[in-house]
């Protein structure tokens, strides 16, 4: 799923909020007896998972860049 295809309401949500939404869907799926009616919830969970994964990777890259900048700054001081 490309970033431009992300639902706008989830695009601004934090990782914690998205994780909470995913947990709620998982709880409802665990309590569901009829698997046919849970297909839509499962698809929504997959979309949330993709969004969470993209945000995680984006945050990871950002942290990695900041760390590299700080390391280079420390090395220059020596």
N, C-alpha and C positions, 0 to 999 in steps of 0.2 A: 504494500500500500504506500503510495507516494504521499509526501507531506501535504500537497495541495488537495488530496482526496480525503484528508482527515475531517471529521465532523467539526464544525467551528466551536461547538460547546466543549468538546474534549481537547481542542487544540490549546486552550488557555488554562486548562486544569493542571494542577500539580500532580506529580507522580503519586503522592500520598492519596489524593482524591481519586485518581484513576484506579489505584490499587484497592481502595475501599469499594468502588463501584464493582470491580471485578470480583471481590470477595462476596459482595451481596448477590451477584449473579450465580456464583458457585454455590452459595447456600441455598438459593432457590432451586438450582438444578439438582442438588442433593436431595431436596425434599419432594421433587417432582416424581410422580408415579408414571405418568404417561409420557414416554419418550418422544412421541410424535409432536407434542405441543412444546417440547423444549428445544426444538431445532433453532428457532429464532433467537432464543436466549444464548444458545451455544455459539451461534454466528456473531452475536453482539460481543460475547466474551472473547472470541478470536480477534475481532476488530480492536477491542480494548487492549488485548495483549500486544498487538502490533504497535499501537500508539504508545504503550508503556515502554516497549523495547526501543522504539525510535527516540523517545525522550531520554531514556537511560543512556543510549549511545551518544546523544547530543551532549548531555551533561558530562559524560565520561570524557569526550573530546575536549570540552571546555576546561575541565579540571586538569587534563593532561597538558594542554597548552599553557595554562597558568603555571603549572609546576615546572615545565620546561623553561619558561621565562625567568622564574625565580632561580632556578639552577644556573642558568647562563649569567644572571646578574651576580650571583655568588662567585662564580668562577672568574668573572671579570675583576672582581675586587681583589683577588689573590695575585 
